[in-house]
Amino acid sequence: MENNKDKKSALHIAKGITETPSFKKKQLARFKRRKPSVEELLQGILAQDRLLLSQAITLVESQKASDRIKADQLIEACLQQQKSSLRLGITGSPGVGKSTFIESFGQMLIQKGFRPAILAIDPSSQRTGGSILGDKTRMQTLSSHPQAFVRPSPAGDALGGVARKTREAIFLCETAGFSPIIIETVGVGQSELAVHSMVDFFMLLLLPNAGDELQGIKRGVVEMADLLLVNKADGEALQAAKRSKQQYRNALHLFPAQKSGWTPKVSLASGLHAQGLEAIWEQIQDYCQLTQNNNYWSQRRAEQAEYWMRQSIEQELLRHFYEHPKVQSQWPGWQSAVRNGQTSSFRAARELLKLVQKED
């Protein structure tokens, strides 16, 4: 390299920074996180501040005892300010194109003057508890739009992959003036039941080819659906999608009539090319008008509120049991005895429950 001193090469070493620049106090203050108060969160939500709304959802998702107290106070305050909204549930098997469809559907809603909020439930690792939280990257346009709000949440160990605090997040988004609230599930079975219990309209996305997929869909999921949507109905798959539409429509005749008085529909759409979205929105509006006129809308909202009261009680009882000091102290011993076959799982459970029952 002696003859090429003036030429840069892969071995060229640039002069480094001799001294680390110091931050000013104001710059440091920007990096310090201060937890806002309940009142600050409420005012931020009412002002449609998406950052404070995100912090509020993080608060209600927290497992800390101090955060749970603040979260309860915030939810109660939001209930006094709550605004009406439409709640949509969207599910389907992995790969059916839920995120792409929601991206296009959300943009259409914004053009119509709506402010959609998307609560996407991401699958969590059963080993580490971590999640991908990929919907922010898949819904890039919607995530950055000022009139939309996209919040991926880890499913954790909640029922069937539905985030435990999704219902509270719905309240917060409604208070911020977002509507409709779209809940996307991971499509892993029981999650559909949980989502159905918190939405007004339930949509099941399907692939263009029926056949085995139609047989593989759980009967209960199809019975819950207000709309069966054959997605990816474009290009070479269009004809297959049309055949699937007819097959799904025939299959719906095998199911009993819904309590809402609504006859489930089957539609075609292409989330990638934003096709068929207007027809879907019209069907959703028809459903809303029908159920509001026959009072099913308000009746269902009341039933949902009672259902989630029961769910909250069960969750709090479980938390109270596992956090009980006596249970925590004796758990390792009973756990070891069960694993070694020294006692049955049933006896261990009864004895551990007694520890809490005696005190109560």
Secondary structure, DSSP 8 states (H G I E B T S, - for coil): -GGGTTS--TT------SS-----HHHHHHH------HHHHHHHHHTT-HHHHHHHHHHHH---HHHHHHHHHHHHHHHHH-----EEEEEE-TTS-HHHHHHHHHHHHHHTT-B-EEEEEE-B-TTT--B--THHHHTHHHHH-TT-EEEEEE-TTSGGG--TTHHHHHHHHHHTT-BSEEEE----STHHHHHHTT-SEEEEEE-S--THHHHHS-HHHHHH-SEEEE----GGGHHHHHHHHHHHHHHHTTS---TTS---EEEE-BTTTTBSHHHHHHHHHHHHHHHHHTTHHHHHHHHHHHHHHHHHHHHHHHHHHHT-HHHHHHHHHHHHHHHTTSS-HHHHHHHHHHHHHHH-
